[in-house]
Amino acid sequence: MHNQFKAKSTILIVVILVVIIAVIGGYLWWQKHSQNAGLKTTTTTTPTITIQKPTTTTTEITTITKPKTTTTTRKTTTTTKVAH
């Protein structure tokens, strides 16, 4: 009885491996077929437009003004005493 179970488990493992290999092979074949079909179609590309904001520069203008000059005129009065 032990030998029958061993034989059935070996057959089951082989069947599972064959199914796994078939699934992987079918998937790879389908991927390759899809890529080749994709190459036959016409692809269009849309140009990309990049808009850049203009750069602004700030210039600081410093105005130097001359101070107003005031001239003061001093009048001096001299008094001389004359002896009589």
mmCIF file of the N, C-alpha and C atoms, coordinates in Angstrom:
data_MODEL
# 
_entry.id   MODEL 
# 
loop_
_atom_site.group_PDB 
_atom_site.id 
_atom_site.type_symbol 
_atom_site.label_atom_id 
_atom_site.label_alt_id 
_atom_site.label_comp_id 
_atom_site.label_asym_id 
_atom_site.label_entity_id 
_atom_site.label_seq_id 
_atom_site.pdbx_PDB_ins_code 
_atom_site.Cartn_x 
_atom_site.Cartn_y 
_atom_site.Cartn_z 
_atom_site.occupancy 
_atom_site.B_iso_or_equiv 
_atom_site.pdbx_formal_charge 
_atom_site.auth_seq_id 
_atom_site.auth_comp_id 
_atom_site.auth_asym_id 
_atom_site.auth_atom_id 
_atom_site.pdbx_PDB_model_num 
ATOM 1   N N  . MET A 1 1  ? 0.811  -1.173  0.000   1.00 0.00 ? 1  MET A N  1 
ATOM 2   C CA . MET A 1 1  ? 0.000  0.000   0.000   1.00 0.00 ? 1  MET A CA 1 
ATOM 3   C C  . MET A 1 1  ? 0.869  1.257   0.000   1.00 0.00 ? 1  MET A C  1 
ATOM 4   N N  . HIS A 1 2  ? 1.972  1.193   0.675   1.00 0.00 ? 2  HIS A N  1 
ATOM 5   C CA . HIS A 1 2  ? 2.889  2.321   0.733   1.00 0.00 ? 2  HIS A CA 1 
ATOM 6   C C  . HIS A 1 2  ? 3.445  2.634   -0.658  1.00 0.00 ? 2  HIS A C  1 
ATOM 7   N N  . ASN A 1 3  ? 3.718  1.626   -1.459  1.00 0.00 ? 3  ASN A N  1 
ATOM 8   C CA . ASN A 1 3  ? 4.262  1.832   -2.796  1.00 0.00 ? 3  ASN A CA 1 
ATOM 9   C C  . ASN A 1 3  ? 3.225  2.456   -3.722  1.00 0.00 ? 3  ASN A C  1 
ATOM 10  N N  . GLN A 1 4  ? 1.950  2.132   -3.552  1.00 0.00 ? 4  GLN A N  1 
ATOM 11  C CA . GLN A 1 4  ? 0.902  2.728   -4.393  1.00 0.00 ? 4  GLN A CA 1 
ATOM 12  C C  . GLN A 1 4  ? 0.779  4.230   -4.107  1.00 0.00 ? 4  GLN A C  1 
ATOM 13  N N  . PHE A 1 5  ? 0.847  4.620   -2.842  1.00 0.00 ? 5  PHE A N  1 
ATOM 14  C CA . PHE A 1 5  ? 0.763  6.028   -2.463  1.00 0.00 ? 5  PHE A CA 1 
ATOM 15  C C  . PHE A 1 5  ? 1.961  6.789   -3.013  1.00 0.00 ? 5  PHE A C  1 
ATOM 16  N N  . LYS A 1 6  ? 3.143  6.176   -2.953  1.00 0.00 ? 6  LYS A N  1 
ATOM 17  C CA . LYS A 1 6  ? 4.364  6.803   -3.451  1.00 0.00 ? 6  LYS A CA 1 
ATOM 18  C C  . LYS A 1 6  ? 4.269  7.004   -4.960  1.00 0.00 ? 6  LYS A C  1 
ATOM 19  N N  . ALA A 1 7  ? 3.738  6.044   -5.687  1.00 0.00 ? 7  ALA A N  1 
ATOM 20  C CA . ALA A 1 7  ? 3.610  6.140   -7.141  1.00 0.00 ? 7  ALA A CA 1 
ATOM 21  C C  . ALA A 1 7  ? 2.592  7.215   -7.510  1.00 0.00 ? 7  ALA A C  1 
ATOM 22  N N  . LYS A 1 8  ? 1.470  7.278   -6.800  1.00 0.00 ? 8  LYS A N  1 
ATOM 23  C CA . LYS A 1 8  ? 0.450  8.286   -7.090  1.00 0.00 ? 8  LYS A CA 1 
ATOM 24  C C  . LYS A 1 8  ? 0.960  9.694   -6.780  1.00 0.00 ? 8  LYS A C  1 
ATOM 25  N N  . SER A 1 9  ? 1.720  9.869   -5.712  1.00 0.00 ? 9  SER A N  1 
ATOM 26  C CA . SER A 1 9  ? 2.251  11.192  -5.371  1.00 0.00 ? 9  SER A CA 1 
ATOM 27  C C  . SER A 1 9  ? 3.290  11.639  -6.397  1.00 0.00 ? 9  SER A C  1 
ATOM 28  N N  . THR A 1 10 ? 4.080  10.717  -6.914  1.00 0.00 ? 10 THR A N  1 
ATOM 29  C CA . THR A 1 10 ? 5.069  11.062  -7.934  1.00 0.00 ? 10 THR A CA 1 
ATOM 30  C C  . THR A 1 10 ? 4.360  11.502  -9.207  1.00 0.00 ? 10 THR A C  1 
ATOM 31  N N  . ILE A 1 11 ? 3.321  10.801  -9.600  1.00 0.00 ? 11 ILE A N  1 
ATOM 32  C CA . ILE A 1 11 ? 2.565  11.179  -10.795 1.00 0.00 ? 11 ILE A CA 1 
ATOM 33  C C  . ILE A 1 11 ? 1.904  12.539  -10.584 1.00 0.00 ? 11 ILE A C  1 
ATOM 34  N N  . LEU A 1 12 ? 1.371  12.781  -9.410  1.00 0.00 ? 12 LEU A N  1 
ATOM 35  C CA . LEU A 1 12 ? 0.729  14.055  -9.111  1.00 0.00 ? 12 LEU A CA 1 
ATOM 36  C C  . LEU A 1 12 ? 1.731  15.215  -9.178  1.00 0.00 ? 12 LEU A C  1 
ATOM 37  N N  . ILE A 1 13 ? 2.930  15.006  -8.666  1.00 0.00 ? 13 ILE A N  1 
ATOM 38  C CA . ILE A 1 13 ? 3.971  16.053  -8.703  1.00 0.00 ? 13 ILE A CA 1 
ATOM 39  C C  . ILE A 1 13 ? 4.374  16.336  -10.142 1.00 0.00 ? 13 ILE A C  1 
ATOM 40  N N  . VAL A 1 14 ? 4.519  15.291  -10.957 1.00 0.00 ? 14 VAL A N  1 
ATOM 41  C CA . VAL A 1 14 ? 4.901  15.477  -12.360 1.00 0.00 ? 14 VAL A CA 1 
ATOM 42  C C  . VAL A 1 14 ? 3.798  16.246  -13.092 1.00 0.00 ? 14 VAL A C  1 
ATOM 43  N N  . VAL A 1 15 ? 2.543  15.911  -12.850 1.00 0.00 ? 15 VAL A N  1 
ATOM 44  C CA . VAL A 1 15 ? 1.430  16.602  -13.509 1.00 0.00 ? 15 VAL A CA 1 
ATOM 45  C C  . VAL A 1 15 ? 1.411  18.080  -13.101 1.00 0.00 ? 15 VAL A C  1 
ATOM 46  N N  . ILE A 1 16 ? 1.607  18.367  -11.831 1.00 0.00 ? 16 ILE A N  1 
ATOM 47  C CA . ILE A 1 16 ? 1.631  19.760  -11.365 1.00 0.00 ? 16 ILE A CA 1 
ATOM 48  C C  . ILE A 1 16 ? 2.773  20.527  -12.013 1.00 0.00 ? 16 ILE A C  1 
ATOM 49  N N  . LEU A 1 17 ? 3.948  19.935  -12.109 1.00 0.00 ? 17 LEU A N  1 
ATOM 50  C CA . LEU A 1 17 ? 5.090  20.603  -12.745 1.00 0.00 ? 17 LEU A CA 1 
ATOM 51  C C  . LEU A 1 17 ? 4.822  20.857  -14.222 1.00 0.00 ? 17 LEU A C  1 
ATOM 52  N N  . VAL A 1 18 ? 4.198  19.909  -14.924 1.00 0.00 ? 18 VAL A N  1 
ATOM 53  C CA . VAL A 1 18 ? 3.889  20.086  -16.344 1.00 0.00 ? 18 VAL A CA 1 
ATOM 54  C C  . VAL A 1 18 ? 2.892  21.232  -16.515 1.00 0.00 ? 18 VAL A C  1 
ATOM 55  N N  . VAL A 1 19 ? 1.894  21.309  -15.637 1.00 0.00 ? 19 VAL A N  1 
ATOM 56  C CA . VAL A 1 19 ? 0.903  22.388  -15.714 1.00 0.00 ? 19 VAL A CA 1 
ATOM 57  C C  . VAL A 1 19 ? 1.577  23.736  -15.462 1.00 0.00 ? 19 VAL A C  1 
ATOM 58  N N  . ILE A 1 20 ? 2.454  23.808  -14.474 1.00 0.00 ? 20 ILE A N  1 
ATOM 59  C CA . ILE A 1 20 ? 3.156  25.067  -14.164 1.00 0.00 ? 20 ILE A CA 1 
ATOM 60  C C  . ILE A 1 20 ? 4.018  25.495  -15.339 1.00 0.00 ? 20 ILE A C  1 
ATOM 61  N N  . ILE A 1 21 ? 4.746  24.551  -15.931 1.00 0.00 ? 21 ILE A N  1 
ATOM 62  C CA . ILE A 1 21 ? 5.608  24.877  -17.078 1.00 0.00 ? 21 ILE A CA 1 
ATOM 63  C C  . ILE A 1 21 ? 4.754  25.326  -18.258 1.00 0.00 ? 21 ILE A C  1 
ATOM 64  N N  . ALA A 1 22 ? 3.612  24.685  -18.467 1.00 0.00 ? 22 ALA A N  1 
ATOM 65  C CA . ALA A 1 22 ? 2.730  25.063  -19.574 1.00 0.00 ? 22 ALA A CA 1 
ATOM 66  C C  . ALA A 1 22 ? 2.156  26.461  -19.364 1.00 0.00 ? 22 ALA A C  1 
ATOM 67  N N  . VAL A 1 23 ? 1.782  26.776  -18.151 1.00 0.00 ? 23 VAL A N  1 
ATOM 68  C CA . VAL A 1 23 ? 1.226  28.102  -17.863 1.00 0.00 ? 23 VAL A CA 1 
ATOM 69  C C  . VAL A 1 23 ? 2.286  29.179  -18.062 1.00 0.00 ? 23 VAL A C  1 
ATOM 70  N N  . ILE A 1 24 ? 3.481  28.951  -17.558 1.00 0.00 ? 24 ILE A N  1 
ATOM 71  C CA . ILE A 1 24 ? 4.566  29.940  -17.712 1.00 0.00 ? 24 ILE A CA 1 
ATOM 72  C C  . ILE A 1 24 ? 4.932  30.090  -19.181 1.00 0.00 ? 24 ILE A C  1 
ATOM 73  N N  . GLY A 1 25 ? 5.043  28.982  -19.894 1.00 0.00 ? 25 GLY A N  1 
ATOM 74  C CA . GLY A 1 25 ? 5.367  29.051  -21.322 1.00 0.00 ? 25 GLY A CA 1 
ATOM 75  C C  . GLY A 1 25 ? 4.301  29.768  -22.115 1.00 0.00 ? 25 GLY A C  1 
ATOM 76  N N  . GLY A 1 26 ? 3.027  29.499  -21.809 1.00 0.00 ? 26 GLY A N  1 
ATOM 77  C CA . GLY A 1 26 ? 1.940  30.195  -22.494 1.00 0.00 ? 26 GLY A CA 1 
ATOM 78  C C  . GLY A 1 26 ? 1.944  31.686  -22.206 1.00 0.00 ? 26 GLY A C  1 
ATOM 79  N N  . TYR A 1 27 ? 2.230  32.053  -20.978 1.00 0.00 ? 27 TYR A N  1 
ATOM 80  C CA . TYR A 1 27 ? 2.284  33.465  -20.612 1.00 0.00 ? 27 TYR A CA 1 
ATOM 81  C C  . TYR A 1 27 ? 3.414  34.180  -21.352 1.00 0.00 ? 27 TYR A C  1 
ATOM 82  N N  . LEU A 1 28 ? 4.583  33.554  -21.394 1.00 0.00 ? 28 LEU A N  1 
ATOM 83  C CA . LEU A 1 28 ? 5.715  34.174  -22.091 1.00 0.00 ? 28 LEU A CA 1 
ATOM 84  C C  . LEU A 1 28 ? 5.443  34.291  -23.586 1.00 0.00 ? 28 LEU A C  1 
ATOM 85  N N  . TRP A 1 29 ? 4.822  33.236  -24.184 1.00 0.00 ? 29 TRP A N  1 
ATOM 86  C CA . TRP A 1 29 ? 4.493  33.299  -25.603 1.00 0.00 ? 29 TRP A CA 1 
ATOM 87  C C  . TRP A 1 29 ? 3.495  34.419  -25.858 1.00 0.00 ? 29 TRP A C  1 
ATOM 88  N N  . TRP A 1 30 ? 2.499  34.565  -24.967 1.00 0.00 ? 30 TRP A N  1 
ATOM 89  C CA . TRP A 1 30 ? 1.480  35.600  -25.130 1.00 0.00 ? 30 TRP A CA 1 
ATOM 90  C C  . TRP A 1 30 ? 2.103  37.003  -25.012 1.00 0.00 ? 30 TRP A C  1 
ATOM 91  N N  . GLN A 1 31 ? 3.042  37.182  -24.071 1.00 0.00 ? 31 GLN A N  1 
ATOM 92  C CA . GLN A 1 31 ? 3.719  38.475  -23.914 1.00 0.00 ? 31 GLN A CA 1 
ATOM 93  C C  . GLN A 1 31 ? 4.514  38.824  -25.170 1.00 0.00 ? 31 GLN A C  1 
ATOM 94  N N  . LYS A 1 32 ? 5.226  37.846  -25.701 1.00 0.00 ? 32 LYS A N  1 
ATOM 95  C CA . LYS A 1 32 ? 6.025  38.089  -26.906 1.00 0.00 ? 32 LYS A CA 1 
ATOM 96  C C  . LYS A 1 32 ? 5.105  38.399  -28.080 1.00 0.00 ? 32 LYS A C  1 
ATOM 97  N N  . HIS A 1 33 ? 4.015  37.685  -28.211 1.00 0.00 ? 33 HIS A N  1 
ATOM 98  C CA . HIS A 1 33 ? 3.067  37.906  -29.293 1.00 0.00 ? 33 HIS A CA 1 
ATOM 99  C C  . HIS A 1 33 ? 2.422  39.290  -29.167 1.00 0.00 ? 33 HIS A C  1 
ATOM 100 N N  . SER A 1 34 ? 2.129  39.716  -27.941 1.00 0.00 ? 34 SER A N  1 
ATOM 101 C CA . SER A 1 34 ? 1.527  41.029  -27.721 1.00 0.00 ? 34 SER A CA 1 
ATOM 102 C C  . SER A 1 34 ? 2.505  42.138  -28.081 1.00 0.00 ? 34 SER A C  1 
ATOM 103 N N  . GLN A 1 35 ? 3.775  41.943  -27.770 1.00 0.00 ? 35 GLN A N  1 
ATOM 104 C CA . GLN A 1 35 ? 4.780  42.964  -28.086 1.00 0.00 ? 35 GLN A CA 1 
ATOM 105 C C  . GLN A 1 35 ? 4.976  43.062  -29.591 1.00 0.00 ? 35 GLN A C  1 
ATOM 106 N N  . ASN A 1 36 ? 4.986  41.942  -30.306 1.00 0.00 ? 36 ASN A N  1 
ATOM 107 C CA . ASN A 1 36 ? 5.143  41.986  -31.755 1.00 0.00 ? 36 ASN A CA 1 
ATOM 108 C C  . ASN A 1 36 ? 3.932  42.623  -32.416 1.00 0.00 ? 36 ASN A C  1 
ATOM 109 N N  . ALA A 1 37 ? 2.758  42.372  -31.905 1.00 0.00 ? 37 ALA A N  1 
ATOM 110 C CA . ALA A 1 37 ? 1.548  42.995  -32.447 1.00 0.00 ? 37 ALA A CA 1 
ATOM 111 C C  . ALA A 1 37 ? 1.578  44.492  -32.185 1.00 0.00 ? 37 ALA A C  1 
ATOM 112 N N  . GLY A 1 38 ? 2.137  44.880  -31.062 1.00 0.00 ? 38 GLY A N  1 
ATOM 113 C CA . GLY A 1 38 ? 2.233  46.299  -30.729 1.00 0.00 ? 38 GLY A CA 1 
ATOM 114 C C  . GLY A 1 38 ? 3.206  47.031  -31.627 1.00 0.00 ? 38 GLY A C  1 
ATOM 115 N N  . LEU A 1 39 ? 4.224  46.334  -32.135 1.00 0.00 ? 39 LEU A N  1 
ATOM 116 C CA . LEU A 1 39 ? 5.192  46.975  -33.012 1.00 0.00 ? 39 LEU A CA 1 
ATOM 117 C C  . LEU A 1 39 ? 4.605  47.267  -34.383 1.00 0.00 ? 39 LEU A C  1 
ATOM 118 N N  . LYS A 1 40 ? 3.596  46.506  -34.796 1.00 0.00 ? 40 LYS A N  1 
ATOM 119 C CA . LYS A 1 40 ? 3.010  46.694  -36.109 1.00 0.00 ? 40 LYS A CA 1 
ATOM 120 C C  . LYS A 1 40 ? 2.065  47.876  -36.144 1.00 0.00 ? 40 LYS A C  1 
ATOM 121 N N  . THR A 1 41 ? 1.581  48.308  -35.019 1.00 0.00 ? 41 THR A N  1 
ATOM 122 C CA . THR A 1 41 ? 0.661  49.438  -35.002 1.00 0.00 ? 41 THR A CA 1 
ATOM 123 C C  . THR A 1 41 ? 1.445  50.738  -35.101 1.00 0.00 ? 41 THR A C  1 
ATOM 124 N N  . THR A 1 42 ? 0.783  51.740  -35.610 1.00 0.00 ? 42 THR A N  1 
ATOM 125 C CA . THR A 1 42 ? 1.412  53.040  -35.772 1.00 0.00 ? 42 THR A CA 1 
ATOM 126 C C  . THR A 1 42 ? 1.318  53.798  -34.451 1.00 0.00 ? 42 THR A C  1 
ATOM 127 N N  . THR A 1 43 ? 2.425  54.294  -34.020 1.00 0.00 ? 43 THR A N  1 
ATOM 128 C CA . THR A 1 43 ? 2.426  55.075  -32.787 1.00 0.00 ? 43 THR A CA 1 
ATOM 129 C C  . THR A 1 43 ? 2.623  56.535  -33.135 1.00 0.00 ? 43 THR A C  1 
ATOM 130 N N  . THR A 1 44 ? 1.890  57.371  -32.479 1.00 0.00 ? 44 THR A N  1 
ATOM 131 C CA . THR A 1 44 ? 2.043  58.809  -32.672 1.00 0.00 ? 44 THR A CA 1 
ATOM 132 C C  . THR A 1 44 ? 2.544  59.412  -31.379 1.00 0.00 ? 44 THR A C  1 
ATOM 133 N N  . THR A 1 45 ? 3.400  60.369  -31.519 1.00 0.00 ? 45 THR A N  1 
ATOM 134 C CA . THR A 1 45 ? 3.922  61.044  -30.332 1.00 0.00 ? 45 THR A CA 1 
ATOM 135 C C  . THR A 1 45 ? 3.444  62.486  -30.348 1.00 0.00 ? 45 THR A C  1 
ATOM 136 N N  . THR A 1 46 ? 3.095  62.953  -29.219 1.00 0.00 ? 46 THR A N  1 
ATOM 137 C CA . THR A 1 46 ? 2.661  64.332  -29.064 1.00 0.00 ? 46 THR A CA 1 
ATOM 138 C C  . THR A 1 46 ? 3.835  65.137  -28.530 1.00 0.00 ? 46 THR A C  1 
ATOM 139 N N  . PRO A 1 47 ? 4.184  66.229  -29.211 1.00 0.00 ? 47 PRO A N  1 
ATOM 140 C CA . PRO A 1 47 ? 5.311  67.022  -28.710 1.00 0.00 ? 47 PRO A CA 1 
ATOM 141 C C  . PRO A 1 47 ? 4.978  67.660  -27.365 1.00 0.00 ? 47 PRO A C  1 
ATOM 142 N N  . THR A 1 48 ? 5.966  67.722  -26.537 1.00 0.00 ? 48 THR A N  1 
ATOM 143 C CA . THR A 1 48 ? 5.793  68.313  -25.218 1.00 0.00 ? 48 THR A CA 1 
ATOM 144 C C  . THR A 1 48 ? 6.245  69.765  -25.270 1.00 0.00 ? 48 THR A C  1 
ATOM 145 N N  . ILE A 1 49 ? 5.394  70.638  -24.792 1.00 0.00 ? 49 ILE A N  1 
ATOM 146 C CA . ILE A 1 49 ? 5.718  72.066  -24.763 1.00 0.00 ? 49 ILE A CA 1 
ATOM 147 C C  . ILE A 1 49 ? 5.985  72.453  -23.320 1.00 0.00 ? 49 ILE A C  1 
ATOM 148 N N  . THR A 1 50 ? 7.146  73.032  -23.102 1.00 0.00 ? 50 THR A N  1 
ATOM 149 C CA . THR A 1 50 ? 7.510  73.479  -21.766 1.00 0.00 ? 50 THR A CA 1 
ATOM 150 C C  . THR A 1 50 ? 7.451  75.000  -21.735 1.00 0.00 ? 50 THR A C  1 
ATOM 151 N N  . ILE A 1 51 ? 6.683  75.530  -20.825 1.00 0.00 ? 51 ILE A N  1 
ATOM 152 C CA . ILE A 1 51 ? 6.552  76.982  -20.698 1.00 0.00 ? 51 ILE A CA 1 
ATOM 153 C C  . ILE A 1 51 ? 7.316  77.405  -19.451 1.00 0.00 ? 51 ILE A C  1 
ATOM 154 N N  . GLN A 1 52 ? 8.233  78.321  -19.660 1.00 0.00 ? 52 GLN A N  1 
ATOM 155 C CA . GLN A 1 52 ? 9.006  78.828  -18.535 1.00 0.00 ? 52 GLN A CA 1 
ATOM 156 C C  . GLN A 1 52 ? 8.540  80.241  -18.218 1.00 0.00 ? 52 GLN A C  1 
ATOM 157 N N  . LYS A 1 53 ? 8.435  80.526  -16.962 1.00 0.00 ? 53 LYS A N  1 
ATOM 158 C CA . LYS A 1 53 ? 8.061  81.871  -16.546 1.00 0.00 ? 53 LYS A CA 1 
ATOM 159 C C  . LYS A 1 53 ? 9.253  82.793  -16.776 1.00 0.00 ? 53 LYS A C  1 
ATOM 160 N N  . PRO A 1 54 ? 9.007  84.021  -17.258 1.00 0.00 ? 54 PRO A N  1 
ATOM 161 C CA . PRO A 1 54 ? 10.134 84.930  -17.449 1.00 0.00 ? 54 PRO A CA 1 
ATOM 162 C C  . PRO A 1 54 ? 10.725 85.330  -16.096 1.00 0.00 ? 54 PRO A C  1 
ATOM 163 N N  . THR A 1 55 ? 12.007 85.486  -16.111 1.00 0.00 ? 55 THR A N  1 
ATOM 164 C CA . THR A 1 55 ? 12.663 85.868  -14.868 1.00 0.00 ? 55 THR A CA 1 
ATOM 165 C C  . THR A 1 55 ? 12.607 87.386  -14.725 1.00 0.00 ? 55 THR A C  1 
ATOM 166 N N  . THR A 1 56 ? 12.360 87.843  -13.550 1.00 0.00 ? 56 THR A N  1 
ATOM 167 C CA . THR A 1 56 ? 12.308 89.274  -13.293 1.00 0.00 ? 56 THR A CA 1 
ATOM 168 C C  . THR A 1 56 ? 13.473 89.645  -12.390 1.00 0.00 ? 56 THR A C  1 
ATOM 169 N N  . THR A 1 57 ? 14.062 90.760  -12.696 1.00 0.00 ? 57 THR A N  1 
ATOM 170 C CA . THR A 1 57 ? 15.158 91.241  -11.865 1.00 0.00 ? 57 THR A CA 1 
ATOM 171 C C  . THR A 1 57 ? 14.726 92.579  -11.271 1.00 0.00 ? 57 THR A C  1 
ATOM 172 N N  . THR A 1 58 ? 15.050 92.771  -10.046 1.00 0.00 ? 58 THR A N  1 
ATOM 173 C CA . THR A 1 58 ? 14.711 94.009  -9.359  1.00 0.00 ? 58 THR A CA 1 
ATOM 174 C C  . THR A 1 58 ? 15.994 94.819  -9.186  1.00 0.00 ? 58 THR A C  1 
ATOM 175 N N  . THR A 1 59 ? 15.945 96.040  -9.649  1.00 0.00 ? 59 THR A N  1 
ATOM 176 C CA . THR A 1 59 ? 17.099 96.912  -9.528  1.00 0.00 ? 59 THR A CA 1 
ATOM 177 C C  . THR A 1 59 ? 16.734 98.025  -8.560  1.00 0.00 ? 59 THR A C  1 
ATOM 178 N N  . GLU A 1 60 ? 17.558 98.192  -7.540  1.00 0.00 ? 60 GLU A N  1 
ATOM 179 C CA . GLU A 1 60 ? 17.292 99.235  -6.559  1.00 0.00 ? 60 GLU A CA 1 
ATOM 180 C C  . GLU A 1 60 ? 18.070 100.475 -6.964  1.00 0.00 ? 60 GLU A C  1 
ATOM 181 N N  . ILE A 1 61 ? 17.351 101.560 -7.100  1.00 0.00 ? 61 ILE A N  1 
ATOM 182 C CA . ILE A 1 61 ? 17.982 102.817 -7.500  1.00 0.00 ? 61 ILE A CA 1 
ATOM 183 C C  . ILE A 1 61 ? 18.047 103.720 -6.272  1.00 0.00 ? 61 ILE A C  1 
ATOM 184 N N  . THR A 1 62 ? 19.253 104.135 -5.961  1.00 0.00 ? 62 THR A N  1 
ATOM 185 C CA . THR A 1 62 ? 19.443 105.020 -4.824  1.00 0.00 ? 62 THR A CA 1 
ATOM 186 C C  . THR A 1 62 ? 19.769 106.409 -5.353  1.00 0.00 ? 62 THR A C  1 
ATOM 187 N N  . THR A 1 63 ? 18.992 107.380 -4.937  1.00 0.00 ? 63 THR A N  1 
ATOM 188 C CA . THR A 1 63 ? 19.211 108.755 -5.375  1.00 0.00 ? 63 THR A CA 1 
ATOM 189 C C  . THR A 1 63 ? 19.911 109.503 -4.247  1.00 0.00 ? 63 THR A C  1 
ATOM 190 N N  . ILE A 1 64 ? 21.019 110.107 -4.598  1.00 0.00 ? 64 ILE A N  1 
ATOM 191 C CA . ILE A 1 64 ? 21.774 110.888 -3.615  1.00 0.00 ? 64 ILE A CA 1 
ATOM 192 C C  . ILE A 1 64 ? 21.499 112.365 -3.900  1.00 0.00 ? 64 ILE A C  1 
ATOM 193 N N  . THR A 1 65 ? 20.990 113.037 -2.915  1.00 0.00 ? 65 THR A N  1 
ATOM 194 C CA . THR A 1 65 ? 20.714 114.467 -3.089  1.00 0.00 ? 65 THR A CA 1 
ATOM 195 C C  . THR A 1 65 ? 21.687 115.254 -2.219  1.00 0.00 ? 65 THR A C  1 
ATOM 196 N N  . LYS A 1 66 ? 22.091 116.361 -2.748  1.00 0.00 ? 66 LYS A N  1 
ATOM 197 C CA . LYS A 1 66 ? 23.002 117.225 -2.003  1.00 0.00 ? 66 LYS A CA 1 
ATOM 198 C C  . LYS A 1 66 ? 22.177 118.016 -0.988  1.00 0.00 ? 66 LYS A C  1 
ATOM 199 N N  . PRO A 1 67 ? 22.710 118.170 0.202   1.00 0.00 ? 67 PRO A N  1 
ATOM 200 C CA . PRO A 1 67 ? 21.963 118.960 1.176   1.00 0.00 ? 67 PRO A CA 1 
ATOM 201 C C  . PRO A 1 67 ? 21.985 120.435 0.776   1.00 0.00 ? 67 PRO A C  1 
ATOM 202 N N  . LYS A 1 68 ? 20.896 121.106 1.073   1.00 0.00 ? 68 LYS A N  1 
ATOM 203 C CA . LYS A 1 68 ? 20.836 122.535 0.743   1.00 0.00 ? 68 LYS A CA 1 
ATOM 204 C C  . LYS A 1 68 ? 21.768 123.288 1.684   1.00 0.00 ? 68 LYS A C  1 
ATOM 205 N N  . THR A 1 69 ? 22.532 124.142 1.087   1.00 0.00 ? 69 THR A N  1 
ATOM 206 C CA . THR A 1 69 ? 23.449 124.924 1.923   1.00 0.00 ? 69 THR A CA 1 
ATOM 207 C C  . THR A 1 69 ? 22.834 126.301 2.163   1.00 0.00 ? 69 THR A C  1 
ATOM 208 N N  . THR A 1 70 ? 22.878 126.680 3.367   1.00 0.00 ? 70 THR A N  1 
ATOM 209 C CA . THR A 1 70 ? 22.387 128.007 3.719   1.00 0.00 ? 70 THR A CA 1 
ATOM 210 C C  . THR A 1 70 ? 23.585 128.842 4.139   1.00 0.00 ? 70 THR A C  1 
ATOM 211 N N  . THR A 1 71 ? 23.605 129.983 3.583   1.00 0.00 ? 71 THR A N  1 
ATOM 212 C CA . THR A 1 71 ? 24.692 130.900 3.968   1.00 0.00 ? 71 THR A CA 1 
ATOM 213 C C  . THR A 1 71 ? 24.104 131.969 4.879   1.00 0.00 ? 71 THR A C  1 
ATOM 214 N N  . THR A 1 72 ? 24.754 132.151 5.943   1.00 0.00 ? 72 THR A N  1 
ATOM 215 C CA . THR A 1 72 ? 24.303 133.155 6.889   1.00 0.00 ? 72 THR A CA 1 
ATOM 216 C C  . THR A 1 72 ? 25.296 134.312 6.836   1.00 0.00 ? 72 THR A C  1 
ATOM 217 N N  . THR A 1 73 ? 24.740 135.465 6.699   1.00 0.00 ? 73 THR A N  1 
ATOM 218 C CA . THR A 1 73 ? 25.587 136.644 6.676   1.00 0.00 ? 73 THR A CA 1 
ATOM 219 C C  . THR A 1 73 ? 25.436 137.336 8.017   1.00 0.00 ? 73 THR A C  1 
ATOM 220 N N  . ARG A 1 74 ? 26.560 137.516 8.655   1.00 0.00 ? 74 ARG A N  1 
ATOM 221 C CA . ARG A 1 74 ? 26.519 138.199 9.935   1.00 0.00 ? 74 ARG A CA 1 
ATOM 222 C C  . ARG A 1 74 ? 26.946 139.648 9.715   1.00 0.00 ? 74 ARG A C  1 
ATOM 223 N N  . LYS A 1 75 ? 26.113 140.463 10.218  1.00 0.00 ? 75 LYS A N  1 
ATOM 224 C CA . LYS A 1 75 ? 26.466 141.885 10.139  1.00 0.00 ? 75 LYS A CA 1 
ATOM 225 C C  . LYS A 1 75 ? 27.007 142.292 11.504  1.00 0.00 ? 75 LYS A C  1 
ATOM 226 N N  . THR A 1 76 ? 28.132 142.825 11.461  1.00 0.00 ? 76 THR A N  1 
ATOM 227 C CA . THR A 1 76 ? 28.705 143.269 12.728  1.00 0.00 ? 76 THR A CA 1 
ATOM 228 C C  . THR A 1 76 ? 28.684 144.805 12.731  1.00 0.00 ? 76 THR A C  1 
ATOM 229 N N  . THR A 1 77 ? 28.239 145.295 13.777  1.00 0.00 ? 77 THR A N  1 
ATOM 230 C CA . THR A 1 77 ? 28.167 146.746 13.935  1.00 0.00 ? 77 THR A CA 1 
ATOM 231 C C  . THR A 1 77 ? 29.229 147.161 14.951  1.00 0.00 ? 77 THR A C  1 
ATOM 232 N N  . THR A 1 78 ? 30.042 148.012 14.532  1.00 0.00 ? 78 THR A N  1 
ATOM 233 C CA . THR A 1 78 ? 31.060 148.507 15.462  1.00 0.00 ? 78 THR A CA 1 
ATOM 234 C C  . THR A 1 78 ? 30.721 149.946 15.839  1.00 0.00 ? 78 THR A C  1 
ATOM 235 N N  . THR A 1 79 ? 30.764 150.183 17.055  1.00 0.00 ? 79 THR A N  1 
ATOM 236 C CA . THR A 1 79 ? 30.465 151.530 17.547  1.00 0.00 ? 79 THR A CA 1 
ATOM 237 C C  . THR A 1 79 ? 31.784 152.109 18.111  1.00 0.00 ? 79 THR A C  1 
ATOM 238 N N  . THR A 1 80 ? 32.096 153.212 17.617  1.00 0.00 ? 80 THR A N  1 
ATOM 239 C CA . THR A 1 80 ? 33.304 153.878 18.122  1.00 0.00 ? 80 THR A CA 1 
ATOM 240 C C  . THR A 1 80 ? 32.881 155.149 18.883  1.00 0.00 ? 80 THR A C  1 
ATOM 241 N N  . LYS A 1 81 ? 33.475 155.288 20.027  1.00 0.00 ? 81 LYS A N  1 
ATOM 242 C CA . LYS A 1 81 ? 33.168 156.471 20.824  1.00 0.00 ? 81 LYS A CA 1 
ATOM 243 C C  . LYS A 1 81 ? 34.178 157.568 20.486  1.00 0.00 ? 81 LYS A C  1 
ATOM 244 N N  . VAL A 1 82 ? 33.651 158.656 20.226  1.00 0.00 ? 82 VAL A N  1 
ATOM 245 C CA . VAL A 1 82 ? 34.515 159.789 19.898  1.00 0.00 ? 82 VAL A CA 1 
ATOM 246 C C  . VAL A 1 82 ? 34.540 160.705 21.128  1.00 0.00 ? 82 VAL A C  1 
ATOM 247 N N  . ALA A 1 83 ? 35.662 161.087 21.529  1.00 0.00 ? 83 ALA A N  1 
ATOM 248 C CA . ALA A 1 83 ? 35.803 161.920 22.711  1.00 0.00 ? 83 ALA A CA 1 
ATOM 249 C C  . ALA A 1 83 ? 35.487 163.382 22.343  1.00 0.00 ? 83 ALA A C  1 
ATOM 250 N N  . HIS A 1 84 ? 34.687 164.100 23.168  1.00 0.00 ? 84 HIS A N  1 
ATOM 251 C CA . HIS A 1 84 ? 34.368 165.506 22.937  1.00 0.00 ? 84 HIS A CA 1 
ATOM 252 C C  . HIS A 1 84 ? 35.042 166.368 23.875  1.00 0.00 ? 84 HIS A C  1 
# 
